[in-house]
Amino acid sequence: MTQASAPIDLSQLRRSCRACGLLELCLPAGIDQAELERLDSSVRDKRTLESGGMLFRQGDPFHALYVVRSGTLKTVVQDADGAQQVLGFHLPGEIVGVDALAHDAHQSSAEALERSSICELPYSRLEELTAQIPGLQRQLLRIVSREMVAEQSHAVMMGRPQAQERLAIFLRSLSERYGRLARDTTHLVLPMSRYDIANHLGVVVETVSRLFTRMEDLGVLRVSRKVIHILRPDMLGEMCGAGGARDRAGKAS
């Protein structure tokens, strides 16, 4: 008599790394089944945050890294006078909390912009696994490097004198990140407010609204509440200024 197969644990399947659509974004290519199971055992159950929910606050002690499984988060830093600066927005497959690695405390706060699901990776366990799984160690270094590149890109964007260039660079970057998620790169849903975008770009919110209107008038995009339809990606690239020109030259060569 054939032994009946064990029932499927649906709750385990939902939180399993191998069942996650973000597998290729979070983990190194070529990780084998045994290594994946070891990692699965270290990922804590998903945490769900409602819009406005805090994942961690500036100054909190560092315990874990977090992967955005669904939804969007923003990271914000606050100075001694209480003024806030939006550092960035984090989409599915992106890791949050790397800022705490240097000082064992979070240097920013992370807040959900919409209902979001988070995978928690306790760092003490992650350190053990990186010693056992070389590919995971390389991936962690890639993630830290990616965060550094993102910070540099934001600094370069803030150095652009024209607000139009800053907004164009922001939209093009968001479009490229959509592409990594296999989403439509010309159909951007913005969970962040105009105020958050303006704060991130270092301009006033009225400027963002005015620039969106101007880009609509030029036929670059169409705005429908929080949805941005990019009609002319080529013109958007041109609005990015010198960086856009270099990218087009590189693609042509």
C-alpha positions in Angstrom: 0.0 0.0 0.0 1.4 3.4 -1.0 2.0 5.7 1.9 -0.1 8.8 1.8 1.9 12.0 1.2 2.2 14.5 4.0 -0.3 17.3 3.9 1.1 20.6 2.6 1.7 23.2 5.2 0.2 26.3 3.5 1.5 28.7 6.1 5.0 27.4 5.6 4.7 27.7 1.8 3.6 31.3 2.1 6.7 32.3 4.0 9.1 30.0 2.2 11.9 31.7 0.3 11.7 29.1 -2.5 8.0 29.9 -3.0 8.6 33.7 -3.1 8.4 35.5 -6.4 11.4 37.7 -5.2 13.8 34.8 -5.0 16.0 35.9 -7.8 16.2 39.5 -6.5 17.1 38.6 -2.8 19.3 35.5 -3.1 22.5 34.7 -5.1 22.1 32.7 -8.3 22.9 29.1 -7.9 22.1 28.6 -4.2 21.3 24.9 -3.8 18.3 23.3 -2.1 20.1 22.5 1.2 21.4 26.1 1.5 18.0 27.5 0.7 16.4 25.3 3.4 19.0 26.7 5.9 18.1 30.2 5.0 14.4 29.4 5.2 14.8 28.3 8.8 16.4 31.7 9.6 13.8 34.0 8.1 11.2 35.0 10.7 7.6 35.0 9.8 6.5 37.8 7.6 5.6 41.1 9.4 2.7 43.1 7.9 2.7 46.9 8.3 -0.3 49.0 7.6 0.2 52.4 5.9 2.1 54.7 8.3 3.4 51.7 10.4 7.0 51.9 11.5 9.5 49.1 10.8 12.2 50.8 12.9 13.0 54.2 14.2 16.1 56.3 14.0 18.3 55.3 17.0 16.8 51.9 17.5 19.4 49.1 18.1 20.3 47.0 15.2 19.0 43.4 15.2 18.0 42.5 11.7 17.9 43.3 8.0 14.5 43.4 6.3 13.4 42.5 2.8 10.3 44.3 1.4 8.2 41.4 0.1 5.2 43.6 -1.0 4.3 47.2 -0.7 6.6 50.2 -0.4 8.6 51.8 2.5 10.3 55.2 2.8 13.4 55.9 4.9 13.6 59.2 6.7 16.3 60.9 8.8 15.5 63.6 11.3 18.0 66.3 12.5 18.3 67.8 16.0 15.8 70.5 15.1 13.2 68.0 14.1 13.4 68.6 10.3 13.0 65.5 8.2 14.7 64.4 5.0 13.3 61.6 2.9 16.3 59.5 2.0 14.6 57.0 -0.3 11.8 54.7 -1.2 12.1 50.9 -1.1 10.2 48.5 -3.4 9.7 44.7 -3.2 12.9 42.8 -3.3 14.9 45.6 -1.8 16.6 45.4 1.6 16.1 47.9 4.4 18.3 48.4 7.5 21.8 48.4 6.0 22.3 51.8 7.4 22.7 50.3 10.9 25.7 48.0 10.1 28.3 50.6 10.9 27.2 51.7 14.3 24.8 48.9 15.5 21.9 51.4 15.5 19.6 52.6 12.8 20.6 56.0 11.3 17.1 56.5 9.8 13.5 55.5 10.3 11.5 53.2 8.0 7.8 53.7 7.5 5.3 51.9 5.3 3.7 54.0 2.6 1.0 51.3 2.0 0.1 47.9 3.4 3.4 46.1 3.2 4.8 42.7 4.0 8.3 42.4 5.4 10.7 39.4 5.8 13.0 39.8 8.8 16.5 38.4 8.7 18.1 38.3 12.2 21.6 39.5 11.6 23.3 37.2 14.1 21.9 34.2 12.3 22.7 35.8 8.9 26.3 36.1 9.9 26.5 32.4 10.7 24.9 31.6 7.3 27.2 33.8 5.3 30.2 31.8 6.8 28.5 28.6 5.5 27.2 29.9 2.2 29.8 31.8 0.2 27.3 33.0 -2.3 25.2 34.5 0.4 28.2 36.5 1.6 28.8 37.9 -1.8 25.2 38.8 -2.2 25.3 40.7 1.1 28.3 42.6 -0.1 26.5 43.4 -3.3 23.5 44.7 -1.3 25.7 47.0 0.8 27.4 48.2 -2.5 24.0 48.8 -4.0 23.0 51.0 -1.1 26.2 53.0 -1.4 25.5 53.5 -5.1 21.9 54.6 -4.3 23.3 57.2 -1.8 25.7 58.5 -4.4 23.0 58.7 -7.0 20.8 60.7 -4.7 23.7 63.0 -3.9 24.4 63.5 -7.7 20.7 64.1 -8.3 20.5 66.7 -5.5 23.5 68.4 -7.1 21.6 69.1 -10.3 20.6 72.8 -10.3 17.3 72.3 -12.2 14.3 70.8 -10.4 13.1 69.4 -13.7 16.2 67.3 -14.0 15.8 66.0 -10.5 12.2 64.9 -11.1 13.1 63.3 -14.4 15.9 61.3 -12.8 13.6 60.2 -10.0 11.0 58.9 -12.4 13.5 57.2 -14.7 15.1 55.5 -11.7 11.7 54.3 -10.5 10.9 53.0 -14.0 14.2 51.0 -14.1 13.4 49.5 -10.7 10.0 48.5 -12.0 11.7 46.7 -14.8 13.7 44.6 -12.3 10.3 43.5 -10.8 9.0 42.7 -14.3 6.4 45.4 -14.0 5.3 47.8 -16.8 8.1 50.4 -16.8 5.7 53.0 -18.3 3.0 52.7 -15.8 4.2 53.9 -12.4 1.9 53.8 -9.3 3.3 56.3 -6.8 2.4 55.3 -3.2 4.4 58.3 -1.9 2.8 61.7 -1.5 3.8 64.7 -3.6 5.2 66.1 -0.3 7.4 63.1 0.1 8.6 63.4 -3.5 9.3 67.1 -3.0 11.2 66.5 0.2 13.3 63.8 -1.4 14.1 66.1 -4.3 14.8 69.1 -2.2 12.1 71.3 -3.6 8.7 72.6 -2.5 5.6 70.6 -3.2 4.2 73.3 -5.5 7.2 72.9 -7.7 6.6 69.1 -8.1 3.0 69.8 -9.1 4.1 72.5 -11.6 6.7 70.2 -13.1 4.2 67.3 -13.6 1.9 69.7 -15.4 4.7 70.9 -17.6 5.7 67.4 -18.5 2.1 66.6 -19.3 1.9 69.6 -21.6 5.1 68.5 -23.4 3.6 65.0 -24.0 6.2 63.3 -21.9 3.8 61.7 -19.5 0.2 61.6 -18.3 -0.8 62.0 -14.7 -3.9 60.3 -13.3 -4.0 60.9 -9.6 -1.2 58.7 -8.2 -0.5 56.9 -11.5 2.1 58.2 -13.9 1.9 57.0 -17.5 5.3 57.6 -19.3 4.4 58.3 -22.9 7.8 59.3 -24.2 10.7 57.5 -22.3 13.1 59.1 -24.8 12.1 62.6 -23.8 12.2 61.7 -20.2 15.8 60.6 -20.7 16.6 63.9 -22.3 15.2 65.7 -19.3 17.6 63.9 -17.1 20.3 66.2 -18.5 23.9 65.1 -19.0 23.3 61.7 -17.2 20.6 60.9 -19.7 22.8 61.8 -22.7 25.6 59.6 -21.3 23.2 56.6 -20.9 21.9 57.0 -24.4 25.5 57.1 -25.8 26.4 54.0 -23.8 23.4 52.1 -25.2 24.2 53.2 -28.7 27.9 52.0 -28.6 
